[in-house]
């Protein structure tokens, strides 16, 4: 809360504090650690700390049966610390420290349950993020041309320079791996192997938004060709994840795909040229998505760790408070009027409508909004409205007071945050001038999405769609991206390695290399022949020795 008030003070006064801390000074060389405190970094820090506090509080009961609960809490704290380091850094080196800290701790958290599925997901997460780390290292190397790594001073003044353009492409590549844009999208649903409090913190407000935050900092250096290229990629991510969520049956993966869709929306509006709107949606989305994951965690916890939505249904009778929170977050995600998500999503779509770009961007934005409403209603139908499909022997009750308290701490902020930050963040009100039909189009698409979601909820239609149909398999598996990211990458190198081992290491190299050379040398030497302990050789040597002595005499 203190960070939030300081942030508002800096915003009103239009102040930025840059704190330099001299770590070591040797002769004329000084190593200085720089901290950037402006309204954006402090506001984001306040959100991350608030959500992490509630998630750690929530974890006390969610992870109560775990023997290594303290280790889990410490990992989460390390994760938050890495995020803080990244947020307050105007320097690429210290950003890399926080960036790599996020990647390393997220790997430890994804493999926390230590089974083969977790290990595979952890490896996919770590290796996808390593590509971004390499891009960041390369941008650090290119940044040396300017004599300093404090990128804040060079973004606008060096915008026309080809080196800054190259650095921009590398930074966007790094952000795309961290924020799971196409073609690096497959790690985000796979990372749902982590415990639910981790999903709530990591995959809502911290890890996946780190890429968007870095781009918000760097956006002044982007030129039009870069923005057009990555606008296409981020809009395709938004569309792809929206379709994928409509075919998914795993509760946490549906919410993960909705996160991916919202990340695509943030990236799209950022590349359309409004970094403030991207930051606004990032903050609002962090709140309701964290609570959505917490509600999902409570449902999974109550259903004896069952995540398949086909086994749920009628939960509103058994878990009324959790379902109320879940519904409020879903409405906010859809952009239902006067929920928090409405203020950012509606503004984003209207900002996009006022720009004259092309029909593709216009259609993809509105279709993606419809798909969001569609999978949200489908999720609500499967979990809350339909018949109760779980086993008869169950203990469904809201007895988890600590978890409910953690969720209740977030619900009030989720409801009021959209309107509140809409008034706080924008110093001048955004004037939107559109025809009546275009103003209503957002709500019409939400209504159409709700209808499609209801139709998709019908079991017989869903099973007919999913059975023996290559198209539905293609859409439900994120356009085959999980297979392309794993088997598609390592199949040929591993196959080549097997051939190399068989033909060279255990074949020709073995024959002409060490073993054959050893056998050849063994046959060549006489000393080896003499050491075989033959009696006749000993007697022959004795005879030779006696003859030698006689000759000497």
QUISULHU-V455292 format. One record per pair of residues at least 6 apart in sequence whose C-alpha atoms are under 7 Angstrom apart, sorted by sequence separation. I is the first residue (numbers start at 1). GAP is how many residues later the second one is. D is the distance in Angstrom with one decimal. If there is no record, write none. Layout:
I|GAP|D  I|GAP|D
//
This chain:
10|6|6.9  24|6|5.8  25|6|6.2  63|6|6.3  89|6|5.7  143|6|6.1  158|6|6.3  202|6|7.0  248|6|6.1  300|6|5.5  335|6|5.0  336|6|5.7  456|6|5.9  466|6|5.7  474|6|6.0  522|6|6.7  24|7|5.3  111|7|4.8  177|7|5.6  192|7|6.5  300|7|5.9  316|7|5.7  332|7|5.1  335|7|4.0  465|7|6.5  466|7|6.9  22|8|6.9  23|8|5.6  86|8|7.0  110|8|6.2  111|8|5.4  180|8|6.4  270|8|5.6  331|8|6.9  332|8|5.6  333|8|5.6  22|9|6.0  23|9|5.6  86|9|4.8  245|9|5.0  269|9|6.0  332|9|4.5  353|9|7.0  22|10|4.3  23|10|6.6  85|10|6.9  332|10|6.5  335|10|6.2  21|11|5.5  22|11|6.2  111|11|5.6  20|12|6.3  21|12|5.0  86|12|4.7  110|12|5.4  245|12|5.7  266|12|4.9  20|13|5.8  21|13|6.2  85|13|5.1  86|13|6.4  245|13|6.9  20|14|4.6  19|15|5.6  20|15|6.5  83|15|6.0  107|15|5.2  242|15|7.0  266|15|6.8  18|16|6.8  19|16|5.1  82|16|4.4  241|16|5.3  242|16|6.7  266|16|6.9  18|17|5.7  19|17|6.5  56|17|6.8  241|17|6.8  18|18|4.7  107|18|6.8  17|19|6.1  18|19|6.2  82|19|5.3  83|19|6.7  107|19|6.0  241|19|6.2  242|19|6.0  17|20|5.0  82|20|5.8  241|20|5.4  16|21|6.0  17|21|6.3  16|22|4.7  238|22|6.8  239|22|7.0  15|23|6.7  79|23|5.9  103|23|6.4  238|23|4.1  237|24|6.6  238|24|6.8  142|25|6.8  79|26|5.9  103|26|6.6  238|26|4.5  237|27|5.6  238|27|6.2  295|27|5.7  10|28|6.5  11|28|5.4  139|28|5.1  10|29|5.5  178|29|6.9  179|29|4.5  235|29|5.9  75|30|6.6  178|30|5.7  179|30|6.3  234|30|4.8  235|30|6.9  7|31|6.8  8|31|6.5  139|31|6.1  295|31|5.9  7|32|4.2  139|32|6.9  178|32|6.9  179|32|5.2  178|33|5.3  179|33|6.8  234|33|5.9  235|33|5.9  136|34|6.6  234|34|5.6  292|34|5.8  7|35|5.3  135|35|5.2  136|35|6.2  176|35|6.6  7|36|5.6  135|36|6.7  175|36|3.9  175|37|6.5  231|37|5.2  292|37|5.9  4|38|6.5  135|38|6.6  136|38|6.1  334|38|5.8  3|39|5.5  4|39|5.3  45|39|6.6  135|39|5.6  175|39|6.8  334|39|5.0  3|40|6.5  175|40|6.9  231|40|5.4  132|41|6.2  133|41|6.4  230|41|6.9  288|41|5.3  4|42|5.7  132|42|3.6  3|43|5.4  132|43|6.9  172|43|6.8  227|44|4.9  1|45|6.3  132|45|5.5  41|46|5.8  132|46|6.9  330|46|6.1  41|47|6.0  92|48|6.4  129|48|5.5  128|49|6.3  129|49|6.0  37|51|6.4  182|51|6.4  36|52|5.1  35|53|5.5  36|53|5.8  168|53|6.8  181|53|6.3  35|54|5.4  36|54|5.9  168|54|6.5  34|55|6.7  35|55|6.7  182|55|5.7  204|55|6.9  212|55|6.6  34|56|6.9  128|56|6.5  181|56|5.9  251|56|5.4  284|56|6.8  285|56|7.0  92|57|5.6  250|57|5.6  251|57|6.1  284|57|6.5  91|58|5.4  92|58|6.7  250|58|4.8  251|58|5.9  91|59|4.4  216|59|5.7  249|59|5.7  250|59|6.2  90|60|5.7  91|60|6.2  192|60|6.5  249|60|5.6  90|61|6.5  192|61|6.6  249|61|7.0  90|62|6.1  125|62|5.1  159|62|5.1  124|63|5.8  155|63|7.0  281|63|5.3  156|64|5.8  189|64|5.3  280|64|6.5  155|65|5.9  156|65|5.7  121|66|6.9  125|66|6.8  155|66|4.9  189|67|5.6  188|68|6.7  189|68|6.6  315|68|6.2  316|68|5.2  121|69|5.1  122|69|6.8  313|69|5.5  314|69|6.5  315|69|4.7  121|70|5.6  312|70|6.6  313|70|4.2  314|70|4.5  277|71|6.7  312|71|5.0  313|71|4.9  314|71|5.2  121|72|6.9  310|72|6.5  313|72|6.1  314|72|5.4  309|73|6.0  313|73|5.0  314|73|5.4  373|73|5.5  377|73|5.9  309|74|6.0  313|74|5.2  314|74|4.9  340|74|6.4  344|74|7.0  118|75|5.4  313|75|4.5  340|75|5.7  343|75|5.5  370|75|4.9  374|75|4.3  378|75|4.8  382|75|6.9  312|76|6.1  313|76|5.9  339|76|6.1  340|76|6.4  343|76|6.5  366|76|6.9  369|76|6.7  370|76|5.0  373|76|4.9  374|76|4.9  377|76|5.4  378|76|6.0  381|76|6.6  312|77|5.4  340|77|5.8  341|77|6.3  369|77|6.5  373|77|5.3  377|77|6.5  311|78|4.9  312|78|5.8  318|78|5.9  319|78|6.1  340|78|3.7  370|78|6.4  371|78|5.6  374|78|5.7  375|78|5.8  378|78|6.7  269|79|6.7  311|79|5.0  318|79|5.9  319|79|5.9  339|79|7.0  340|79|6.5  343|79|7.0  366|79|6.5  370|79|4.1  374|79|3.8  378|79|5.3  110|81|5.9  205|81|4.5  112|82|6.5  204|82|5.1  350|82|7.0  110|83|6.0  111|83|6.6  110|84|4.3  179|84|6.9  109|85|6.1  204|85|5.6  204|86|5.6  325|86|6.9  201|89|6.2  200|90|4.6  200|93|5.0  303|93|7.0  199|94|6.8  200|94|6.2  302|94|5.7  196|97|6.8  197|97|6.8  196|101|5.5  102|105|6.6  294|113|6.7  291|116|6.3  291|119|6.7  83|123|6.7  239|125|6.8  242|126|6.2  288|126|5.7  287|127|5.9  243|128|6.6  235|129|6.9  239|129|5.4  242|129|5.4  246|129|4.9  238|130|6.5  242|130|6.1  245|130|6.0  284|133|6.7  284|134|6.4  59|138|6.2  55|142|5.9  55|146|6.7  52|149|6.3  51|150|6.9  48|157|6.4  48|158|6.8  248|228|6.3  247|229|5.1  244|231|5.6  243|232|6.4  244|232|4.7  244|233|6.7  244|234|5.6  241|237|6.7  240|238|6.4  186|295|6.0  186|296|5.0  186|299|6.9  61|341|6.2  61|342|6.4  58|344|6.2  58|345|4.7  58|348|5.3  57|349|6.2  54|352|5.2
//
